[in-house]
Amino acid sequence: MYRLDPRYAPAPQAVLHTGWQAAASQLPHGPTVLAIDGPPSVDWPLLADHLERELTDRGTPVALLDIRSHYAPPAHIRSRTEHPADADDPYFRKLADNPLDDLFETLPAPAPPQAGLLLVYGPGAALVEHDLLWYADVPKRYAEAAVGAGEVGANLGLPDEKPDLRRLFYIDWPMLDRHRDALAHRLDAWLDMQHPDHPAWIDGAGLRATYAALARKPVRTRPYFNSTPWGGHWAQRELGFNPNSRNTALGYELIAPEAGILIGTGPEAQAEVPFQLLCVLEPLSVLGAQAHARFGTSFPIRFDYLDTVGGGSLSVHCHPKEPYMRERFGWAYTQHETYYLTLGSTDTKVYLGLREDADVDVFRKEVERSITDGVPMNPEDHVLAFPAEQGQLFMIPAGTPHASGAGNLVLEISATPYLYSLRFYDWLRPGADGNPRPLPYEHGFANLETGRRGAAVARDLVQEPRTVREGTGWREEVIGDLAEMFYEVRRFVLDAGAEATDDTQGRFHILNVVEGDGVTVHTAAGDLHELSFAETLTVPAAVGAYSLRAAAGVGPVRVVKALVR
């Protein structure tokens, strides 16, 4: 059965508490400077108020310092964090590489308290001299919701301004992630503020011990689905997501910059901690030496769902080629993708690559007319359409125009960068606000791969499975392997009761059950992990030998696997 809340027990030495009283009880009575850092999406006034009341009630004097009151003027922050090349771009920004101290003209240097506790709180609090350091957090989906709702103060360093998603994605998150990652090795505690009146608290040493153990066994991140204008309803009906939302669209199975791991013993005692910290704290164990040398602590592959079952077709778009991605947007690697059809049919479509006779100038003119005059266009006049047959994998290297048509459940197995959809055409569809959805088509045409078209698309990007290993009742196939993409996609096919063997050989694997009831993953170290239909599992590089066992009487089972070559 699909789990919406996969959860892992904390290490035996870890201390996990819930509630403000329990959190405050971890603090000393003597003179202490406590810095609590974290993103703007945390309710900082509430946090300070609760801690102050709990400490005061036990007789500990408290002084408060809201670090945000020392930020530089907004105009200064903007000038430091926004690239001049972005001034005329309404869609994207180059990833900010600023340190968080760029938020300040000068950092405050408060005198240590003579008695009691000085609480320094807010984004950047760790930059002040301190005795103890906590990190307060809510998952990134909360920040995106706050900005989408227009909550003033949702952007980093701009407490009184209307929020902007571009700043959140391309400036706030890179700055905050880099800052948080640098603190991970010395945090004294992690505070999960999803339930601000009853937060979860885990000690830093215990968190690191928990992650050290998880880095050596299979682990599943907490999934969720968002809603979009094109979204479908399969995940609502089959998995139980977003029952009261208009649809389920993009399913976050494993998108490393946003994914979280639930640590705890149950829903009343759990903390959600970023998966990214697993890569920061245990990079060799998780990524392996080769991937760590190439990608640093950036986990380079993502698994997500595109649900258009009962919804609409995605926009026709492409992604930046690597030089453009690196120089214009600041990512070191680019957004190569693949579509695996978990659900599809010969009656639904995947749009992929240019027709042999496509005229790019005509394509551009029709795109421009659709934007300026609202004239509909037929993408199939320019882009090939393939039957979206269940079990087919479509390779989508950067620059290739593509879209999933309505009626599909696509498992998107892709490079991790995911915020650069260079849209050409979106079916004249309005966004959630009623306005036309943004179409950064000029970026799209600057990256359009015009050489791969016609028969070459089917030959190179719609590949036939090729068996590379097999045993009694099972085989492993390569279903997607392209020289210009740094990862490949394979698939296990298992009969009922069959057991397939594998070994990470120093490279992480990602698994997803695309057909059948599921498998049990057994590692050589004795760890077991159940994996059901539609679930995604990361097998860290340190796991080594493992096996996949299909239940007796249940079969066939198909499991997709991705790995860095």
VMD Tcl script that draws the C-alpha trace (Angstrom):
set ca {
  {0.00 0.00 0.00}
  {1.30 3.45 -0.97}
  {2.58 5.34 2.09}
  {1.97 9.08 2.29}
  {4.13 9.32 5.42}
  {7.17 7.00 5.24}
  {8.89 7.39 8.59}
  {12.21 6.31 10.10}
  {13.09 5.85 13.75}
  {15.67 8.23 15.23}
  {19.04 6.86 16.28}
  {19.00 5.34 19.80}
  {21.01 8.25 21.22}
  {18.82 10.91 19.60}
  {16.50 13.07 21.70}
  {13.18 13.84 20.00}
  {10.61 15.95 21.83}
  {7.43 17.79 20.88}
  {6.02 20.98 22.34}
  {7.52 24.26 23.50}
  {7.90 23.19 27.10}
  {10.02 20.21 26.08}
  {12.12 22.36 23.73}
  {12.71 25.02 26.40}
  {13.69 22.35 28.91}
  {16.80 21.62 26.80}
  {18.21 25.10 27.47}
  {20.56 25.98 30.33}
  {19.63 28.39 33.11}
  {22.95 30.22 33.04}
  {24.05 33.08 30.75}
  {23.57 31.85 27.18}
  {23.27 33.28 23.69}
  {20.91 31.07 21.70}
  {20.80 31.70 17.94}
  {17.85 30.22 16.05}
  {18.30 30.48 12.30}
  {15.96 29.43 9.50}
  {13.92 30.63 6.51}
  {11.44 33.55 6.39}
  {8.53 31.08 6.20}
  {8.92 30.27 9.90}
  {6.55 32.21 12.17}
  {9.35 34.04 13.99}
  {7.26 36.24 16.32}
  {5.33 33.18 17.50}
  {8.56 31.23 18.04}
  {10.11 34.03 20.10}
  {6.92 34.52 22.10}
  {6.56 30.84 23.01}
  {10.18 30.40 24.05}
  {10.17 33.63 26.04}
  {7.05 32.58 27.95}
  {8.33 29.07 28.67}
  {11.69 30.33 29.91}
  {10.18 33.14 31.94}
  {7.76 30.70 33.59}
  {10.69 28.66 34.84}
  {12.50 31.76 36.12}
  {15.01 32.30 33.31}
  {15.32 35.96 32.23}
  {15.05 36.38 28.45}
  {16.17 39.15 26.11}
  {15.13 39.10 22.44}
  {16.98 40.19 19.31}
  {15.12 39.90 16.01}
  {17.99 39.75 13.53}
  {15.70 40.97 10.75}
  {15.65 44.44 12.30}
  {19.31 44.76 11.29}
  {18.90 43.98 7.60}
  {20.20 46.46 5.06}
  {17.60 48.59 3.23}
  {15.65 46.60 0.60}
  {17.21 48.56 -2.28}
  {20.69 47.55 -1.08}
  {19.67 43.89 -0.76}
  {18.18 43.93 -4.25}
  {21.28 45.50 -5.78}
  {23.49 42.82 -4.20}
  {21.37 39.80 -5.06}
  {19.88 40.55 -8.49}
  {21.96 40.21 -11.63}
  {21.71 43.10 -14.12}
  {21.03 40.63 -16.94}
  {17.77 39.68 -15.21}
  {16.31 43.18 -15.28}
  {14.31 42.60 -18.46}
  {13.49 38.93 -17.85}
  {10.00 38.48 -16.34}
  {10.39 34.72 -16.03}
  {13.71 33.65 -14.56}
  {16.68 34.90 -12.57}
  {20.22 33.67 -12.34}
  {20.80 31.61 -9.20}
  {22.12 33.85 -6.43}
  {25.54 32.92 -5.10}
  {25.52 35.46 -2.26}
  {26.36 34.59 1.33}
  {23.63 35.40 3.80}
  {25.66 38.18 5.38}
  {24.90 40.20 2.24}
  {21.58 40.90 3.97}
  {23.39 43.18 6.42}
  {25.40 46.40 6.29}
  {26.95 45.45 9.64}
  {26.10 42.56 11.89}
  {24.98 43.34 15.43}
  {27.37 42.39 18.22}
  {25.17 42.13 21.31}
  {26.80 41.82 24.70}
  {26.42 38.37 26.27}
  {23.80 38.36 29.01}
  {24.88 38.64 32.64}
  {22.13 36.19 33.53}
  {19.49 34.22 31.68}
  {19.28 33.90 27.92}
  {19.63 36.14 24.88}
  {17.53 34.77 22.03}
  {18.75 35.90 18.58}
  {16.29 34.72 15.95}
  {15.50 34.95 12.25}
  {17.25 34.24 8.92}
  {20.94 34.94 9.51}
  {20.89 34.59 13.30}
  {23.78 32.11 13.16}
  {26.05 34.93 11.93}
  {25.95 36.49 15.42}
  {28.34 35.20 18.09}
  {26.44 32.51 20.02}
  {26.72 29.66 22.49}
  {23.99 27.41 21.12}
  {22.62 27.11 17.58}
  {19.21 25.79 16.57}
  {17.70 25.69 13.11}
  {13.94 26.26 12.81}
  {12.36 25.09 9.57}
  {9.24 24.36 7.58}
  {9.41 22.47 4.26}
  {9.71 24.57 1.12}
  {6.15 23.85 0.07}
  {5.07 26.22 2.87}
  {7.21 29.04 1.49}
  {5.86 28.54 -2.02}
  {2.28 28.60 -0.68}
  {2.97 31.78 1.29}
  {4.42 33.58 -1.71}
  {1.60 32.33 -3.93}
  {-0.90 33.69 -1.42}
  {0.77 37.11 -1.52}
  {1.88 37.15 2.11}
  {3.97 40.25 2.76}
  {7.41 39.41 4.12}
  {7.64 35.97 2.52}
  {10.84 36.84 0.63}
  {14.24 36.83 2.25}
  {15.38 40.24 3.49}
  {12.29 42.07 2.23}
  {9.94 42.01 5.25}
  {7.51 44.67 4.04}
  {7.28 43.91 0.32}
  {4.86 41.96 -1.83}
  {6.37 38.52 -2.43}
  {7.79 37.28 -5.72}
  {8.14 33.62 -6.75}
  {11.15 34.40 -8.91}
  {13.03 35.75 -5.91}
  {11.96 32.73 -3.85}
  {13.14 30.15 -6.37}
  {16.28 31.75 -7.75}
  {17.55 34.01 -4.95}
  {16.07 33.08 -1.56}
  {16.34 29.32 -1.77}
  {19.93 29.14 -3.10}
  {21.11 31.58 -0.42}
  {19.21 29.86 2.38}
  {20.20 26.35 1.28}
  {23.89 27.21 1.13}
  {23.70 28.87 4.54}
  {21.78 25.96 6.13}
  {24.12 23.37 4.62}
  {27.15 25.17 6.07}
  {25.57 24.97 9.54}
  {24.55 21.31 9.39}
  {27.69 19.87 10.98}
  {27.44 22.07 14.10}
  {23.74 22.49 14.79}
  {22.76 21.85 18.40}
  {19.13 21.18 17.49}
  {16.57 21.07 14.68}
  {13.12 22.56 15.26}
  {10.31 21.50 12.89}
  {7.76 24.35 12.90}
  {5.03 22.79 10.72}
  {2.82 22.80 13.82}
  {3.91 26.10 15.35}
  {2.03 25.63 18.61}
  {3.46 22.15 19.06}
  {6.82 21.91 17.24}
  {9.11 18.88 17.04}
  {12.64 19.21 18.43}
  {15.56 16.86 17.77}
  {19.09 17.34 19.06}
  {21.79 18.02 16.48}
  {24.07 15.14 17.42}
  {21.12 12.77 17.37}
  {20.03 14.06 13.97}
  {23.50 13.52 12.55}
  {23.64 10.00 14.02}
  {20.22 9.24 12.51}
  {21.33 10.48 9.10}
  {24.59 8.53 9.33}
  {22.52 5.36 9.70}
  {20.01 6.29 6.99}
  {22.85 7.01 4.54}
  {23.67 3.30 4.59}
  {20.22 1.84 4.00}
  {17.33 2.37 1.56}
  {15.31 5.51 2.34}
  {12.11 7.06 0.99}
  {11.33 10.76 1.13}
  {7.94 12.19 2.09}
  {5.83 12.61 -1.08}
  {3.28 15.27 -1.94}
  {1.36 16.59 -4.96}
  {0.59 20.16 -5.90}
  {-2.16 21.55 -8.15}
  {-1.77 23.33 -11.50}
  {-4.06 24.42 -14.35}
  {-3.25 21.22 -16.26}
  {-3.44 18.75 -13.37}
  {-5.39 15.49 -13.34}
  {-7.05 13.36 -10.67}
  {-5.30 9.98 -10.63}
  {-3.29 10.68 -7.46}
  {-6.41 11.97 -5.71}
  {-8.36 8.82 -6.52}
  {-5.63 6.21 -6.18}
  {-3.19 7.59 -3.60}
  {-5.34 9.88 -1.46}
  {-3.52 13.16 -2.11}
  {-5.22 16.58 -2.04}
  {-8.81 15.30 -1.75}
  {-10.19 18.83 -1.46}
  {-7.97 20.44 -4.12}
  {-8.92 21.03 -7.71}
  {-6.44 18.40 -8.94}
  {-3.16 16.60 -8.43}
  {-0.53 17.67 -10.95}
  {3.18 17.53 -10.10}
  {3.99 14.76 -7.64}
  {7.15 15.29 -5.60}
  {8.44 11.76 -5.07}
  {12.12 12.69 -4.91}
  {13.13 16.23 -5.84}
  {16.21 16.69 -3.69}
  {16.11 20.48 -3.12}
  {12.59 20.17 -1.65}
  {12.29 16.58 -0.42}
  {12.14 15.79 3.29}
  {12.69 12.69 5.44}
  {10.33 12.01 8.34}
  {12.18 11.06 11.52}
  {10.09 9.86 14.44}
  {7.94 7.21 16.02}
  {4.54 8.36 14.77}
  {2.57 11.35 13.50}
  {2.53 12.90 16.98}
  {6.30 12.68 17.37}
  {8.12 13.31 14.12}
  {10.36 15.91 12.50}
  {10.66 16.48 8.75}
  {14.28 17.20 7.86}
  {15.56 18.01 4.34}
  {16.87 15.11 2.28}
  {19.54 17.53 1.08}
  {21.17 17.42 4.53}
  {21.69 13.68 4.04}
  {23.86 14.54 1.02}
  {25.67 17.29 2.93}
  {26.40 15.22 6.04}
  {27.10 11.88 4.29}
  {28.02 12.66 0.67}
  {30.24 9.66 -0.01}
  {27.79 7.20 1.51}
  {24.78 8.62 -0.33}
  {26.18 9.72 -3.69}
  {29.32 7.62 -3.99}
  {32.80 8.92 -4.79}
  {32.27 9.38 -8.53}
  {28.99 11.31 -8.29}
  {30.25 13.34 -5.32}
  {33.32 14.38 -7.31}
  {31.12 15.42 -10.23}
  {28.10 16.98 -8.50}
  {29.38 17.92 -5.06}
  {26.52 17.55 -2.59}
  {23.83 18.18 -5.24}
  {21.77 15.00 -5.63}
  {21.58 14.91 -9.42}
  {18.51 12.78 -10.27}
  {14.86 13.43 -9.44}
  {11.71 11.31 -9.66}
  {8.32 13.02 -9.91}
  {4.88 12.43 -11.37}
  {2.96 14.38 -14.01}
  {-0.71 13.55 -13.53}
  {-2.90 14.51 -16.51}
  {-5.48 11.74 -16.00}
  {-8.74 13.65 -16.35}
  {-6.69 16.82 -16.79}
  {-5.14 18.71 -19.68}
  {-2.00 18.47 -21.80}
  {1.17 20.04 -20.48}
  {2.60 23.04 -22.26}
  {4.88 22.37 -25.22}
  {8.29 23.36 -23.90}
  {11.98 22.55 -23.76}
  {14.78 22.95 -21.22}
  {18.05 24.88 -21.41}
  {21.08 23.33 -23.03}
  {24.03 23.00 -20.66}
  {26.07 26.08 -21.68}
  {22.95 28.27 -21.50}
  {21.93 26.75 -18.16}
  {25.38 27.33 -16.72}
  {26.05 30.82 -18.07}
  {22.55 32.35 -18.07}
  {20.93 30.61 -15.09}
  {23.87 29.54 -12.92}
  {23.28 25.78 -12.62}
  {26.38 23.63 -13.15}
  {24.40 20.95 -15.02}
  {21.21 20.94 -16.99}
  {17.68 19.58 -17.04}
  {17.81 16.41 -19.16}
  {14.57 14.48 -18.71}
  {12.80 11.23 -19.48}
  {9.10 10.32 -19.41}
  {8.13 6.83 -18.26}
  {4.46 6.06 -18.95}
  {3.18 4.48 -15.75}
  {-0.30 4.89 -17.20}
  {-1.00 5.64 -20.84}
  {-2.58 4.20 -23.94}
  {-2.41 4.20 -27.71}
  {-5.13 6.87 -27.61}
  {-3.12 9.38 -25.54}
  {-0.03 11.24 -26.67}
  {3.49 12.31 -25.83}
  {4.80 15.22 -27.89}
  {8.53 14.89 -28.59}
  {10.99 16.40 -31.06}
  {10.51 18.31 -34.28}
  {8.82 16.98 -37.37}
  {11.13 16.34 -40.31}
  {9.48 19.19 -42.24}
  {9.22 21.62 -39.29}
  {9.99 25.24 -40.23}
  {11.32 26.94 -37.09}
  {10.48 30.42 -38.40}
  {6.86 29.42 -38.97}
  {6.79 27.75 -35.57}
  {7.99 31.00 -33.95}
  {5.45 33.13 -35.81}
  {2.59 30.88 -34.72}
  {3.82 30.97 -31.12}
  {3.97 34.77 -31.21}
  {0.47 35.03 -32.71}
  {-0.92 32.77 -30.00}
  {0.56 35.10 -27.38}
  {-0.24 38.49 -28.90}
  {-3.55 37.72 -30.61}
  {-4.82 34.62 -28.81}
  {-4.77 32.57 -32.02}
  {-4.71 28.82 -31.26}
  {-2.08 26.69 -32.92}
  {-1.74 22.97 -33.53}
  {1.57 21.81 -32.00}
  {1.51 18.72 -34.23}
  {2.17 20.97 -37.22}
  {5.69 21.32 -35.79}
  {6.24 18.69 -33.08}
  {5.97 14.92 -33.41}
  {3.29 13.07 -31.44}
  {3.79 9.46 -30.27}
  {1.29 7.02 -28.75}
  {1.74 7.19 -24.97}
  {1.79 3.43 -24.47}
  {2.11 2.18 -20.90}
  {5.66 1.09 -20.12}
  {7.34 3.18 -22.83}
  {10.22 5.49 -21.90}
  {10.80 8.70 -23.87}
  {14.23 10.34 -23.70}
  {14.17 14.15 -23.57}
  {17.64 15.70 -23.77}
  {17.89 19.44 -23.16}
  {16.60 21.55 -26.05}
  {14.07 18.95 -27.22}
  {10.46 20.23 -27.48}
  {8.08 17.97 -25.58}
  {4.88 17.62 -23.55}
  {2.74 14.94 -21.98}
  {-0.76 14.89 -23.43}
  {-3.95 14.62 -21.42}
  {-4.83 11.25 -19.90}
  {-1.34 10.10 -18.85}
  {0.46 9.36 -15.61}
  {4.09 10.11 -16.36}
  {6.92 9.14 -14.04}
  {9.45 11.86 -14.85}
  {12.99 10.55 -14.31}
  {15.18 13.55 -14.77}
  {18.18 15.59 -13.82}
  {17.48 17.52 -10.62}
  {17.17 21.10 -11.99}
  {13.42 21.61 -12.39}
  {12.58 25.31 -12.49}
  {13.37 26.07 -16.13}
  {10.43 25.14 -18.37}
  {10.91 27.22 -21.51}
  {7.32 27.18 -22.77}
  {6.34 27.68 -26.41}
  {2.60 27.04 -26.21}
  {0.13 26.36 -23.42}
  {-3.16 25.85 -25.26}
  {-4.26 29.47 -24.48}
  {-4.85 28.28 -20.93}
  {-5.16 30.81 -18.07}
  {-3.22 30.39 -14.86}
  {-4.69 30.11 -11.38}
  {-5.00 33.91 -11.26}
  {-7.03 34.02 -14.49}
  {-4.22 35.62 -16.49}
  {-2.40 33.88 -19.36}
  {0.34 31.58 -18.13}
  {3.86 32.91 -18.73}
  {5.46 31.75 -21.96}
  {9.23 32.37 -22.04}
  {9.37 31.35 -25.68}
  {12.43 33.47 -26.52}
  {14.46 31.39 -24.08}
  {12.87 28.34 -25.68}
  {13.88 29.21 -29.23}
  {17.38 30.13 -28.04}
  {17.71 26.53 -26.80}
  {15.64 24.63 -29.36}
  {17.52 21.63 -30.73}
  {16.73 21.88 -34.43}
  {18.99 19.07 -35.64}
  {17.22 16.13 -34.00}
  {13.99 15.70 -35.94}
  {11.88 13.20 -37.85}
  {13.09 9.60 -37.92}
  {16.07 10.41 -35.67}
  {13.69 11.25 -32.82}
  {12.08 7.80 -32.86}
  {15.44 6.07 -33.33}
  {17.34 7.86 -30.56}
  {14.70 8.94 -28.06}
  {12.10 6.13 -28.14}
  {14.31 3.12 -27.50}
  {13.53 -0.59 -27.41}
  {14.35 -2.44 -24.15}
  {17.66 -4.28 -24.13}
  {18.24 -7.09 -21.61}
  {21.57 -6.77 -19.80}
  {21.17 -9.33 -16.96}
  {18.77 -12.10 -16.10}
  {18.16 -14.90 -13.65}
  {15.45 -17.33 -12.65}
  {12.17 -15.48 -13.06}
  {13.66 -12.03 -13.62}
  {15.57 -9.83 -16.02}
  {17.08 -6.35 -16.01}
  {16.63 -4.19 -19.11}
  {18.17 -0.93 -20.26}
  {15.25 1.17 -21.46}
  {16.97 4.56 -21.86}
  {20.63 5.27 -22.54}
  {21.80 8.36 -24.43}
  {25.41 9.51 -24.60}
  {24.64 13.19 -23.95}
  {22.72 12.40 -20.73}
  {24.71 11.59 -17.58}
  {22.28 8.97 -16.25}
  {20.54 5.92 -17.65}
  {17.23 4.22 -16.92}
  {16.79 0.48 -16.45}
  {13.89 -1.78 -15.55}
  {13.56 -5.02 -13.59}
  {10.83 -7.45 -14.63}
  {10.09 -10.06 -11.95}
  {7.73 -13.04 -11.93}
  {5.71 -13.80 -8.80}
  {8.07 -14.91 -6.02}
  {11.21 -14.15 -8.01}
  {14.27 -12.48 -6.48}
  {16.57 -10.24 -8.53}
  {20.03 -9.40 -7.22}
  {21.87 -6.11 -7.64}
  {24.79 -4.11 -6.25}
  {25.25 -0.36 -6.12}
  {29.00 -0.76 -6.81}
  {29.63 2.68 -5.35}
  {26.78 4.43 -7.20}
  {23.38 5.32 -5.75}
  {20.30 3.75 -7.32}
  {16.74 5.10 -7.38}
  {13.88 2.61 -7.66}
  {10.18 3.00 -8.44}
  {7.53 0.28 -8.77}
  {5.80 1.04 -12.06}
  {3.66 -2.10 -12.30}
  {2.47 -4.75 -9.86}
  {1.94 -4.79 -6.12}
  {5.54 -4.14 -5.14}
  {8.75 -5.69 -3.86}
  {10.74 -6.06 -0.68}
  {14.25 -4.66 -0.85}
  {16.75 -6.75 1.14}
  {20.28 -5.44 1.72}
  {23.37 -7.45 2.49}
  {23.48 -5.70 5.89}
  {20.07 -7.15 6.75}
  {17.88 -4.08 6.21}
  {14.41 -4.64 4.73}
  {12.27 -2.02 3.00}
  {8.84 -2.59 1.51}
  {8.27 -0.74 -1.77}
  {4.73 -0.54 -3.13}
  {3.32 0.48 -6.49}
  {4.13 4.13 -7.38}
  {6.62 4.55 -4.51}
  {10.20 5.76 -5.00}
  {13.18 4.57 -2.99}
  {16.77 5.82 -2.84}
  {19.41 3.13 -2.39}
  {22.56 4.97 -1.24}
  {25.90 4.08 -2.77}
  {27.08 2.63 0.55}
  {24.40 -0.11 0.53}
  {26.32 -2.37 -1.83}
  {24.64 -5.71 -2.52}
  {20.85 -5.91 -2.30}
  {17.95 -7.83 -3.80}
  {14.38 -7.21 -4.93}
  {11.84 -9.88 -3.97}
  {8.37 -10.02 -5.50}
  {5.72 -11.55 -3.27}
  {4.68 -15.11 -4.04}
  {1.48 -15.18 -6.02}
  {1.92 -11.57 -7.13}
  {3.39 -10.80 -10.50}
  {4.69 -9.70 -12.79}
  {6.27 -6.72 -11.05}
  {8.19 -4.03 -12.91}
  {10.63 -1.75 -11.12}
  {12.36 1.16 -12.82}
  {15.92 1.99 -11.76}
  {17.96 5.11 -12.51}
  {21.67 5.59 -11.91}
  {24.52 7.89 -12.89}
  {26.69 6.25 -15.52}
}
mol new
graphics top color blue
foreach p $ca { graphics top sphere $p radius 0.5 }
foreach p [lrange $ca 0 end-1] q [lrange $ca 1 end] { graphics top cylinder $p $q radius 0.2 }
display resetview
